[in-house]
Amino acid sequence: MTKSRISKSTYERLANFRYELRKFIHFSEAEARQIGITPQQHQLLLAIKGFPERDVATPRELAERLRLSHNACVGLIDRCEQLGLVCRMPNPKDKRSVYVGITEHGTGILEQLSEIHLEEIKRIGLFKYLE
């Protein structure tokens, strides 16, 4: 058996961190469904609102953030737009592109979910595994 360069306690911390992440993701998905949207719709809203330096993003930027193909992301945006969660608007910097923003309805849902998620993060102390 080869001696590992990584200690047993490091493996335990990594495994426990991954376990806590999976529990949090499961929690997050369940909360989104309980409010009436899919986990992917929640992630889209969060990606838009949390986009660096602005509250809108292009479909290409969102596809990158969500790790989706461009076509899959456009489909997700279409479904969210039909539900009144997001809206498209012209991109003044590139006439071939659009920005996607969150509607008032979408903002209300995102705020509700974000408050729940922040409480859960505090409750479980998720960030202690990153120190």
C-alpha contacts under 8 A as a table, 3 or more apart, distances in Angstrom:
res1	aa1	res2	aa2	distance
4	S	7	S	6.97
6	I	10	T	6.51
6	I	11	Y	7.21
7	S	10	T	5.21
7	S	11	Y	6.54
8	K	11	Y	5.11
8	K	12	E	6.19
9	S	12	E	4.90
9	S	13	R	6.14
10	T	13	R	5.06
10	T	14	L	6.11
11	Y	14	L	5.07
11	Y	15	A	5.97
12	E	15	A	5.09
12	E	16	N	5.99
13	R	16	N	5.08
13	R	17	F	5.96
13	R	129	Y	7.22
14	L	17	F	5.07
14	L	18	R	6.17
15	A	18	R	5.17
15	A	19	Y	6.12
16	N	19	Y	4.91
16	N	20	E	6.13
17	F	20	E	5.13
17	F	21	L	6.16
17	F	129	Y	5.76
18	R	21	L	5.00
18	R	22	R	6.16
19	Y	22	R	5.16
19	Y	23	K	6.24
20	E	23	K	5.07
20	E	24	F	6.12
20	E	126	L	6.93
21	L	24	F	5.01
21	L	25	I	6.08
21	L	126	L	7.78
22	R	25	I	5.03
22	R	26	H	6.09
23	K	26	H	5.10
23	K	27	F	6.14
24	F	27	F	4.94
24	F	28	S	6.01
25	I	28	S	4.92
25	I	29	E	6.09
26	H	29	E	5.24
26	H	30	A	6.22
27	F	30	A	5.23
27	F	31	E	6.20
28	S	31	E	5.19
28	S	32	A	6.28
28	S	39	P	7.38
28	S	117	H	7.04
29	E	32	A	5.26
29	E	33	R	6.32
29	E	38	T	7.36
29	E	39	P	4.98
30	A	33	R	5.18
30	A	34	Q	6.10
30	A	39	P	7.92
31	E	34	Q	4.99
31	E	35	I	6.33
31	E	113	L	7.17
32	A	35	I	5.27
32	A	36	G	6.40
32	A	37	I	5.46
32	A	38	T	5.86
32	A	39	P	5.55
32	A	42	H	6.44
32	A	113	L	6.97
33	R	36	G	4.95
33	R	37	I	5.19
33	R	38	T	5.46
33	R	39	P	6.82
34	Q	37	I	7.55
35	I	109	I	7.66
37	I	41	Q	6.16
37	I	42	H	6.80
38	T	41	Q	5.13
38	T	42	H	6.38
39	P	42	H	5.04
39	P	43	Q	6.20
40	Q	43	Q	4.99
40	Q	44	L	6.17
40	Q	76	L	7.75
41	Q	44	L	5.07
41	Q	45	L	6.33
41	Q	76	L	7.12
41	Q	80	C	6.67
42	H	45	L	5.22
42	H	46	L	6.22
42	H	110	L	7.02
43	Q	46	L	5.05
43	Q	47	A	5.95
43	Q	66	L	7.32
44	L	47	A	5.04
44	L	48	I	6.24
44	L	62	L	7.31
44	L	66	L	7.27
44	L	77	I	7.86
45	L	48	I	5.27
45	L	49	K	6.20
45	L	85	L	7.85
45	L	86	V	7.78
45	L	102	I	6.73
45	L	106	G	7.14
45	L	107	T	7.89
45	L	110	L	6.58
46	L	49	K	5.18
46	L	50	G	5.65
46	L	110	L	6.97
47	A	50	G	5.17
47	A	51	F	5.77
47	A	62	L	6.68
47	A	65	R	6.74
47	A	66	L	7.46
48	I	51	F	5.27
48	I	55	D	6.02
48	I	56	V	5.55
48	I	57	A	5.87
48	I	62	L	7.24
48	I	100	V	7.37
48	I	101	G	6.58
48	I	102	I	7.16
49	K	54	R	7.78
49	K	55	D	5.02
49	K	56	V	6.91
49	K	101	G	7.87
49	K	102	I	7.32
50	G	55	D	6.97
51	F	54	R	5.98
51	F	55	D	6.18
51	F	56	V	6.98
51	F	57	A	6.82
52	P	55	D	7.89
54	R	57	A	7.61
55	D	101	G	6.61
55	D	102	I	7.98
56	V	99	Y	5.80
56	V	100	V	5.40
56	V	101	G	4.70
56	V	102	I	7.61
57	A	61	E	6.11
57	A	62	L	6.43
57	A	99	Y	5.18
57	A	100	V	5.41
57	A	101	G	6.97
58	T	61	E	5.17
58	T	62	L	6.23
58	T	97	S	7.02
58	T	98	V	5.89
58	T	99	Y	4.62
58	T	100	V	5.92
59	P	62	L	5.01
59	P	63	A	6.01
59	P	70	H	7.02
59	P	73	C	6.68
59	P	74	V	6.40
59	P	77	I	7.87
59	P	98	V	7.46
59	P	99	Y	7.16
59	P	100	V	6.98
60	R	63	A	5.08
60	R	64	E	6.38
60	R	70	H	6.08
61	E	64	E	5.21
61	E	65	R	6.28
62	L	65	R	4.97
62	L	66	L	5.97
62	L	73	C	7.12
63	A	66	L	5.20
63	A	67	R	5.69
63	A	68	L	4.86
63	A	69	S	5.98
63	A	70	H	5.46
63	A	72	A	7.90
63	A	73	C	5.35
64	E	67	R	4.97
64	E	68	L	6.47
64	E	69	S	7.88
65	R	68	L	7.90
66	L	73	C	7.99
68	L	72	A	6.09
68	L	73	C	5.94
69	S	72	A	5.22
69	S	73	C	6.19
70	H	73	C	5.16
70	H	74	V	6.21
71	N	74	V	5.11
71	N	75	G	6.28
72	A	75	G	5.11
72	A	76	L	6.31
73	C	76	L	4.99
73	C	77	I	6.15
74	V	77	I	4.98
74	V	78	D	6.08
75	G	78	D	4.98
75	G	79	R	6.29
76	L	79	R	5.19
76	L	80	C	6.19
77	I	80	C	5.07
77	I	81	E	5.98
77	I	86	V	7.31
78	D	81	E	5.07
78	D	82	Q	6.25
79	R	82	Q	5.13
79	R	83	L	6.45
80	C	83	L	5.08
80	C	84	G	6.32
80	C	85	L	5.23
80	C	86	V	5.82
81	E	84	G	5.01
81	E	85	L	5.66
81	E	86	V	4.88
81	E	87	C	5.68
81	E	88	R	7.96
82	Q	85	L	7.63
83	L	86	V	7.94
84	G	87	C	7.36
84	G	103	T	6.77
84	G	105	H	6.68
84	G	106	G	6.98
85	L	102	I	6.02
85	L	103	T	5.44
85	L	104	E	7.66
85	L	105	H	5.83
85	L	106	G	4.04
85	L	107	T	7.64
86	V	100	V	6.61
86	V	101	G	5.50
86	V	102	I	4.30
86	V	103	T	5.07
86	V	106	G	6.39
87	C	100	V	5.69
87	C	101	G	5.44
87	C	102	I	6.27
87	C	103	T	6.40
88	R	98	V	6.29
88	R	99	Y	5.67
88	R	100	V	4.60
88	R	101	G	6.37
89	M	98	V	5.60
89	M	99	Y	5.27
89	M	100	V	6.38
89	M	101	G	7.58
90	P	95	K	6.97
90	P	97	S	6.98
90	P	98	V	4.73
90	P	99	Y	6.06
91	N	94	D	5.44
91	N	95	K	6.02
91	N	96	R	7.88
91	N	97	S	5.73
91	N	98	V	4.64
91	N	99	Y	5.39
92	P	95	K	6.42
94	D	97	S	5.52
94	D	98	V	7.75
95	K	98	V	7.46
102	I	105	H	7.90
102	I	106	G	5.56
102	I	107	T	6.09
103	T	106	G	5.00
103	T	107	T	6.05
104	E	107	T	5.00
104	E	108	G	6.26
105	H	108	G	5.25
105	H	109	I	6.54
106	G	109	I	5.21
106	G	110	L	6.11
107	T	110	L	5.01
107	T	111	E	5.99
108	G	111	E	5.24
108	G	112	Q	6.25
109	I	112	Q	5.15
109	I	113	L	6.24
110	L	113	L	5.13
110	L	114	S	5.88
111	E	114	S	5.01
111	E	115	E	6.12
112	Q	115	E	5.44
112	Q	116	I	6.51
113	L	116	I	5.14
113	L	117	H	6.11
114	S	117	H	4.96
114	S	118	L	6.01
115	E	118	L	5.22
115	E	119	E	6.27
116	I	119	E	5.27
116	I	120	E	6.32
117	H	120	E	5.04
117	H	121	I	6.12
118	L	121	I	5.08
118	L	122	K	6.23
119	E	122	K	5.21
119	E	123	R	6.02
120	E	123	R	4.86
120	E	124	I	6.08
121	I	124	I	5.47
121	I	125	G	5.77
121	I	126	L	5.60
121	I	127	F	7.65
122	K	125	G	5.13
122	K	126	L	7.19
125	G	128	K	5.82
126	L	129	Y	6.33
127	F	130	L	5.47
127	F	131	E	7.25
128	K	131	E	5.67
